Amino acid sequence: MDTAATAGLTFRDATDADVDALVALIESAYRGDSSRTGWTTEADILEGQRTDPEGVLAVIKSPDARLLTVEREGRVVACCQLEHRGTHAYFGMFAVSPALQGGGLGKVIIAEAERMAREAWGVDEMHMTVISVRDDLIAWYERRGYRRTGRMTPFPYGDERFGIPQRDDLQFELLVKELG
């Protein structure tokens, strides 16, 4: 494990008091000019919001989910959603502060999320969906052991809660990793 990336990290479940900080983090990692500081930006394919307080709170309140919050020196620097779905867990809402991207923090967080899902729920697979045109992001997940399935679901065009598409070819692809 990369000691520089893990130095001073605290992992905990999000609470209602974290909602505003988490929304700001997620928005900064994916939308607008601030997201261009990192490499996970969706600013060229989607405008508008990535999430909202209601969406974040729904994950926090769900009995089958947890919103893992990562802090360094008391500041929220990353998060991810874990949801128990029977024999597998779903991984989503993953965000790392743009200023900290590229330093190994994401690798540490996803590994911890996989460990937690295995231990808490005894699942043998992690599932996620990624916008299929996000080649760099999909390649990053493939290097972490995720495989493309070719199973696509439509992007929710017309529902601005998920952003305002700048392209007409967006869809989600299911990626899967065996956790064995």
Secondary structure, 3 states (H helix, E strand, C coil): CCHHHHCCEEEEECCHHHHHHHHHHHHHHHCCHHHHHCCCCCCCCEECCCCCHHHHHHHHHCCCEEEEEEEECCEEEEEEEEEEECCEEEEEEEEECHHHCCCCHHHHHHHHHHHHHHHHHCCCEEEEEEECCCHHHHHHHHHCCCEEEEEEEECCCCCHHHCEECCCCCEEEEEEEECC
